[in-house]
Amino acid sequence: MHGSYVPTAPGGNVKAKVSACRRLAQVRPAGRIPRTGHDVPVDFIVTPERIIDCRAAHGPREPAGIRWDDLTEEKIESIPLLVARRAGRA
């Protein structure tokens, strides 16, 4: 199981807060895992024995959006949607 669950409030409105979760069969200590701005850390790790809350370990999330500084000109030009989005920013 991997992905996001979008909770809804009474009346069908989507809540603003969504947690990233991952179900694992077992957990092994991994130490510190390097991240870049486009990585999304998990909020919880769920095993058959326990639920581990990881939110304090990774801190606040980066704001959503395209990280233009991380993209090369070649990468932007190879993806038509990025070319169109960049044109709309100018």
N, C-alpha and C positions, 0 to 999 in steps of 0.2 A: 504494500500500500504506500503510495507516495502522491502528494499533491496537497491542494488546499481545500479546506472545508469553509464555505461561506455561511456563517450563521445569520439567521434572520430574526428580526424583532417582531413582536405582535403586529399584524397588519401587513407582513411581507416585506418590510423595509430592511435593507441590508445594513448590518451593523458595521461601524467604521473599523473595528479591530478584528483582524484575522491572524491567527497563529500559524506558523509553519511547523508541521509535525512530521515525524518519520517513525515508523514502527520497525524495530529491529529484533532479531531472535536473541542476540546477546550483545553485551557492551564490553569493549576492551578499551582501556585508557589509551588515548592517542597523543596526549600532550597538546601543545598549542598548534593549531592548524592555520597557516597563513591564508589571508583573504585579500581579495581586491574589491573595489567598489561595486562591481556587478554581482558579487556572490551574495546569496541570501542565506544567513545562518538559520538553523532550526531553533524553534522556541522550546520544544519538548522532544525528548527521546522516550519512546514507550517500548518496554520489554514485557514479556509475560509476568515478570516479578515486580516491576516498579515503573514509575513515571519520573523522569529526571527533568527538572525545569532548568533550561540552559539560558534563559533570558538575561540573568545577571552577568553571566560569563561573557556574552558578546556585546552587551551594551545596546545603546539605541541604534536603530537601523538607518542606513543611508536614505536620503530622499529618493523617491521613485523617479525614473526618467532615463533618457539616453545620456550616457556619459561620453559626450563628444570628445573630450580630451584623451580618452582611451582608444579612440578609433583613428586608424591611419587613413590617409586620403584614398589609398588603394581599396581598403575595406569599404569605405563609404561609397565609392564609385561602383563597387561590385554588388551593391544592394539597392535596387531602385527605390524602395521605401525610404531609405536613409537619404538618398539624393533629394527626394521630394520633401521630406521633413526639413532638411537643411535649407532648401530654397524658401520654405515658409518662415524660417527664422530670420532671414536677411531683411 
